[in-house]
Amino acid sequence: MFKEGFEVLPGWVHDFCSGYCPGCEFAHYCNVWQEHYTKEEFDEERKKTSNDT
């Protein structure tokens, strides 16, 4: 489907980014979290997020 493309619908996020780095399953592929967190802060926030689910 991604190779063929698809229509853009309002509200869809095509880059899979919700904007909340600690809860992101793809954080290890992305460096955006480094703009907002130190490594220690990020790891601590991820622990909190994983405990909430």
Buried (B, 14 or more C-beta within 10 A) or exposed (E): EEEEEEEEEEEEEEEEEEEEBBBBEEBEEEEEBEEEBEEEEBEEBBEEBEEEE
